[in-house]
Amino acid sequence: MSPSFRRLPVPAIALALALSCASAAPQSEPSRPAAPAAPPAVPAARALPSPFAMPPTSDQDYSIGAQDVLEIREYQLKELDVTRRVDNDGSVTLPLLGKVLVGGLNPQQAEDAIAQLLRERELVKIPQVTVNIKEYVSRRVSIQGAVDKPGLYPMFGPKTLLEMVGEAGGLNDRAGKKIIVQRPYAASGQDRVEIDIEELVYEGNPLLNVPLQPGDIVLIPYLQEVRIYVNGAVRNPGMYKFPVDQEATVLQAVTAAGGATDRANESRVNVVRRNTDGTRQVFKVNLNRVKKGKEEDILLEENDTVVVPESFF
């Protein structure tokens, strides 16, 4: 009977063949056991849109933007030893040359553009131009929404989403369930990605901690809530907010208000609702039967008022 085989990883196959050949000759020592099988491959993680590749890591990878400050020098022309701020149209005005478009170029490309103009105008035969970025004004990321300190934050060196959100003070307790990262200058259809906050922060998925680039806009939408008013014989009457996706019921609203008092008549609870057309509806709820599972708990809507009356006996 021919032997049966099981599939082994490459290193294990090689070792098994060597042991098989060795078994044909006399053995003075017992053969060594086969190497353990390689661990199963980890499933590939969810890919992210292509614009969220690693950001520039050096000046030469950085695209010059509006309001950046450049130090420009040509070693044979004192007039071109200047510091200039990039205009909003992406240009700098230089002595002898006038306006030179540098927006969107990296420093090396800006050097080449200036050198080309110097040659064309026969100002310098072999130009030696250097362009250094003195202030990275355009290298900023906008963090907006449910963070402690929303605003514009400078970005020096590679930064990830969590690092930049941390610089804005972190998420506050009004944050919703997602983070939106927008890249205004990315190719069409590749300029937006939505990231699940729970998966990023609480499950720690590293692939969702995307690298950011200057000009990115990070928006943390506020948690959407509905306002419910609870009045009458409850311990803490007032307005209560519930997440939109957490369907608020009468029992939940009364519980949020501290529960009914000893004088409450829970069998005659009213829900008052104002419709968009101005009409008013009143729904009767027997909260005692709801608690026993004998009656359905009514779902509440934005601005509903739950009134728990007092008992007269």
C-alpha positions as CSV (number, residue, x, y, z in Angstrom):
1,M,0.0,0.0,0.0
2,S,1.4,3.3,-1.0
3,P,1.8,5.8,1.9
4,S,-0.5,8.7,2.2
5,F,0.9,12.3,2.3
6,R,-0.2,15.4,4.1
7,R,0.7,18.9,2.8
8,L,3.6,20.4,4.7
9,P,5.3,23.8,4.6
10,V,8.3,24.0,2.3
11,P,10.9,23.7,5.2
12,A,9.0,20.7,6.6
13,I,8.9,19.0,3.1
14,A,12.7,19.4,2.7
15,L,13.3,17.9,6.2
16,A,10.9,15.0,5.6
17,L,12.7,14.1,2.3
18,A,16.1,14.2,4.0
19,L,14.8,11.9,6.7
20,S,13.2,9.5,4.1
21,C,16.5,9.1,2.3
22,A,18.4,8.6,5.5
23,S,16.1,5.8,6.6
24,A,17.3,3.6,3.7
25,A,20.7,3.4,5.3
26,P,21.6,1.9,8.7
27,Q,20.9,4.4,11.5
28,S,22.9,4.5,14.7
29,E,20.8,7.4,16.2
30,P,17.0,8.0,16.1
31,S,15.9,10.4,13.5
32,R,14.9,13.9,14.5
33,P,11.3,14.9,14.5
34,A,10.0,17.0,11.6
35,A,9.9,20.7,12.0
36,P,6.6,22.1,13.1
37,A,4.3,23.4,10.5
38,A,4.3,27.1,9.8
39,P,1.5,29.1,11.5
40,P,-1.5,29.9,9.3
41,A,-1.2,33.1,7.3
42,V,-3.0,36.1,8.8
43,P,-5.8,37.3,6.6
44,A,-5.1,40.4,4.6
45,A,-6.4,43.5,6.3
46,R,-8.8,45.9,4.6
47,A,-7.0,48.1,2.1
48,L,-7.3,51.9,2.3
49,P,-7.8,54.3,-0.5
50,S,-4.5,55.1,-2.4
51,P,-4.3,58.8,-1.5
52,F,-3.5,57.7,2.1
53,A,0.0,56.6,1.3
54,M,2.9,57.6,3.5
55,P,3.3,61.4,3.6
56,P,6.5,63.3,2.6
57,T,9.4,62.5,4.9
58,S,11.9,65.2,3.7
59,D,11.9,68.7,2.3
60,Q,12.6,67.3,-1.2
61,D,9.3,65.3,-1.0
62,Y,7.3,68.4,0.1
63,S,5.2,70.4,-2.3
64,I,5.6,74.1,-1.8
65,G,2.3,75.8,-0.9
66,A,0.8,79.3,-0.4
67,Q,2.2,81.3,2.5
68,D,5.3,79.1,2.9
69,V,8.5,81.1,3.4
70,L,11.4,80.2,1.2
71,E,15.1,81.1,1.4
72,I,16.4,81.5,-2.1
73,R,20.1,81.9,-3.1
74,E,22.2,82.1,-6.2
75,Y,25.8,82.1,-5.3
76,Q,26.9,84.4,-8.2
77,L,24.1,87.0,-7.8
78,K,23.8,88.9,-4.5
79,E,20.4,90.2,-5.7
80,L,19.1,86.6,-5.5
81,D,20.0,86.1,-1.9
82,V,16.5,86.7,-0.6
83,T,13.7,85.4,1.6
84,R,10.2,85.3,0.1
85,R,6.7,84.3,1.1
86,V,4.8,82.3,-1.5
87,D,1.8,84.2,-2.8
88,N,-1.7,82.7,-2.8
89,D,-1.3,82.1,-6.6
90,G,1.8,79.9,-5.8
91,S,4.3,82.4,-7.1
92,V,7.3,84.3,-5.6
93,T,8.5,87.7,-6.9
94,L,12.3,87.7,-7.3
95,P,14.8,90.4,-8.3
96,L,15.8,90.3,-12.0
97,L,13.2,87.6,-12.7
98,G,9.8,88.9,-11.5
99,K,7.1,86.4,-10.7
100,V,8.2,82.7,-10.7
101,L,5.7,80.0,-10.2
102,V,6.8,77.5,-7.5
103,G,3.5,76.3,-6.0
104,G,3.2,72.5,-6.2
105,L,7.0,72.1,-6.8
106,N,9.4,70.5,-4.4
107,P,12.5,72.5,-3.5
108,Q,14.7,70.8,-6.1
109,Q,12.1,71.5,-8.9
110,A,11.9,75.1,-7.7
111,E,15.7,75.4,-8.0
112,D,15.6,74.0,-11.5
113,A,12.8,76.4,-12.5
114,I,14.8,79.5,-11.3
115,A,18.0,78.2,-12.8
116,Q,16.2,77.7,-16.2
117,L,15.0,81.3,-16.1
118,L,18.5,82.6,-15.3
119,R,20.0,80.7,-18.3
120,E,17.2,81.8,-20.6
121,R,17.8,85.5,-19.7
122,E,21.5,85.0,-19.9
123,L,22.0,86.3,-16.4
124,V,24.1,83.4,-15.2
125,K,25.8,80.8,-17.4
126,I,25.9,78.0,-14.9
127,P,23.4,78.8,-12.2
128,Q,23.9,77.5,-8.6
129,V,20.5,77.9,-7.0
130,T,19.3,76.7,-3.6
131,V,15.8,76.8,-2.3
132,N,15.2,76.0,1.4
133,I,11.9,76.1,3.2
134,K,12.1,78.3,6.2
135,E,8.4,78.2,7.3
136,Y,6.0,75.4,6.5
137,V,2.9,77.5,6.7
138,S,1.0,75.4,4.2
139,R,2.1,72.2,6.0
140,R,-0.9,72.2,8.3
141,V,-3.7,69.8,9.0
142,S,-7.2,71.0,9.9
143,I,-8.8,69.2,12.9
144,Q,-12.5,70.0,13.3
145,G,-15.5,68.8,15.2
146,A,-15.7,66.8,18.4
147,V,-12.2,67.4,19.7
148,D,-11.1,69.5,22.7
149,K,-9.1,72.1,20.7
150,P,-10.3,72.2,17.0
151,G,-8.1,74.3,14.7
152,L,-5.1,74.3,12.3
153,Y,-2.1,72.3,13.4
154,P,1.4,72.4,11.8
155,M,2.7,69.1,10.6
156,F,6.5,68.6,10.8
157,G,7.5,65.1,9.6
158,P,5.3,62.1,9.2
159,K,2.2,62.1,11.3
160,T,-0.7,59.7,11.7
161,L,-4.3,60.4,12.3
162,L,-4.2,59.5,16.0
163,E,-1.1,61.7,16.5
164,M,-2.8,64.8,15.0
165,V,-6.1,64.2,16.8
166,G,-4.0,63.9,20.0
167,E,-2.5,67.3,19.3
168,A,-6.0,68.7,19.1
169,G,-6.7,67.5,22.6
170,G,-8.2,64.2,21.6
171,L,-11.8,63.2,21.1
172,N,-14.4,64.6,23.5
173,D,-17.5,62.9,24.9
174,R,-19.6,64.3,22.1
175,A,-17.8,62.5,19.3
176,G,-19.9,60.3,17.0
177,K,-18.9,57.0,15.6
178,K,-16.6,57.9,12.7
179,I,-13.8,60.2,11.6
180,I,-13.8,61.6,8.1
181,V,-10.4,62.4,6.5
182,Q,-10.6,64.6,3.4
183,R,-7.7,65.3,1.0
184,P,-8.7,68.3,-1.1
185,Y,-5.9,67.9,-3.6
186,A,-6.2,64.2,-4.2
187,A,-7.4,62.7,-7.5
188,S,-11.1,62.6,-8.0
189,G,-12.8,59.8,-6.2
190,Q,-9.8,59.3,-3.9
191,D,-10.2,62.3,-1.7
192,R,-12.2,61.0,1.3
193,V,-12.1,58.1,3.7
194,E,-14.4,57.3,6.6
195,I,-12.9,55.6,9.6
196,D,-14.8,53.8,12.4
197,I,-13.8,55.2,15.7
198,E,-14.4,52.1,17.7
199,E,-12.3,50.0,15.4
200,L,-9.5,52.5,15.4
201,V,-9.4,53.5,19.1
202,Y,-10.9,50.6,21.0
203,E,-10.0,47.7,18.8
204,G,-6.7,49.2,17.8
205,N,-6.7,48.4,14.1
206,P,-3.3,49.9,13.0
207,L,-4.4,50.1,9.3
208,L,-7.1,52.6,10.2
209,N,-4.5,54.9,11.8
210,V,-3.8,56.5,8.4
211,P,-0.8,58.7,7.6
212,L,-1.8,62.3,7.0
213,Q,-0.5,64.8,4.6
214,P,-0.3,68.6,4.7
215,G,-3.7,70.1,3.7
216,D,-5.7,67.2,5.0
217,I,-9.0,68.0,6.8
218,V,-9.9,65.7,9.7
219,L,-13.6,66.0,10.7
220,I,-15.0,64.3,13.8
221,P,-18.8,64.7,13.5
222,Y,-20.7,65.2,16.7
223,L,-22.8,62.4,18.0
224,Q,-26.4,62.9,16.7
225,E,-28.9,63.0,19.5
226,V,-32.6,63.4,20.1
227,R,-33.9,65.5,22.9
228,I,-36.6,64.1,25.1
229,Y,-38.3,66.0,27.9
230,V,-39.5,64.2,31.1
231,N,-41.8,66.0,33.5
232,G,-44.1,65.2,36.4
233,A,-43.6,62.7,39.2
234,V,-40.0,61.7,38.4
235,R,-36.9,62.3,40.6
236,N,-35.0,64.5,38.1
237,P,-37.4,66.1,35.6
238,G,-35.7,67.9,32.7
239,M,-34.4,67.4,29.1
240,Y,-32.4,64.3,28.2
241,K,-30.4,63.5,25.1
242,F,-30.3,60.0,23.5
243,P,-28.1,58.9,20.6
244,V,-30.1,58.7,17.4
245,D,-29.2,55.1,16.9
246,Q,-30.2,54.2,20.4
247,E,-34.0,54.1,20.0
248,A,-35.2,55.9,23.1
249,T,-38.4,54.5,24.7
250,V,-40.7,55.8,27.4
251,L,-39.2,53.5,30.0
252,Q,-35.7,54.5,29.1
253,A,-36.6,58.2,29.4
254,V,-38.2,57.8,32.8
255,T,-35.2,55.8,34.0
256,A,-32.9,58.5,32.7
257,A,-34.8,61.0,34.8
258,G,-34.1,59.0,38.0
259,G,-37.2,56.9,37.8
260,A,-40.7,57.6,39.0
261,T,-41.4,58.9,42.6
262,D,-43.4,57.1,45.2
263,R,-46.4,59.3,44.3
264,A,-46.3,58.5,40.6
265,N,-49.2,56.9,38.7
266,E,-47.2,54.8,36.2
267,S,-50.3,53.4,34.7
268,R,-51.3,56.7,33.2
269,V,-48.1,58.1,31.6
270,N,-48.7,60.4,28.6
271,V,-46.4,61.1,25.7
272,V,-47.0,64.4,24.1
273,R,-45.8,64.9,20.5
274,R,-45.8,68.0,18.4
275,N,-45.9,67.2,14.7
276,T,-44.2,69.2,12.0
277,D,-47.6,70.5,10.8
278,G,-48.3,72.0,14.3
279,T,-50.8,69.3,15.4
280,R,-50.5,67.7,18.8
281,Q,-50.7,64.0,19.6
282,V,-51.0,62.3,23.0
283,F,-50.2,58.7,23.6
284,K,-51.2,56.8,26.7
285,V,-48.7,54.4,28.2
286,N,-49.2,52.0,31.1
287,L,-45.6,51.8,32.4
288,N,-46.5,49.1,34.9
289,R,-47.6,46.8,32.1
290,V,-44.5,47.8,30.0
291,K,-42.3,46.7,32.9
292,K,-44.0,43.4,33.1
293,G,-43.6,42.8,29.3
294,K,-47.4,43.0,28.8
295,E,-47.4,46.1,26.8
296,E,-45.1,47.5,24.1
297,D,-42.8,50.3,25.1
298,I,-43.3,53.3,22.8
299,L,-40.4,54.7,20.8
300,L,-39.9,58.4,21.3
301,E,-39.1,61.0,18.7
302,E,-37.2,64.4,18.9
303,N,-38.8,66.8,21.3
304,D,-41.3,64.4,22.7
305,T,-42.5,65.1,26.3
306,V,-43.1,62.3,28.7
307,V,-45.5,63.3,31.5
308,V,-45.7,61.0,34.6
309,P,-48.8,62.1,36.6
310,E,-49.1,61.9,40.4
311,S,-51.5,59.4,41.9
312,F,-54.4,60.9,43.9
313,F,-54.5,57.9,46.3
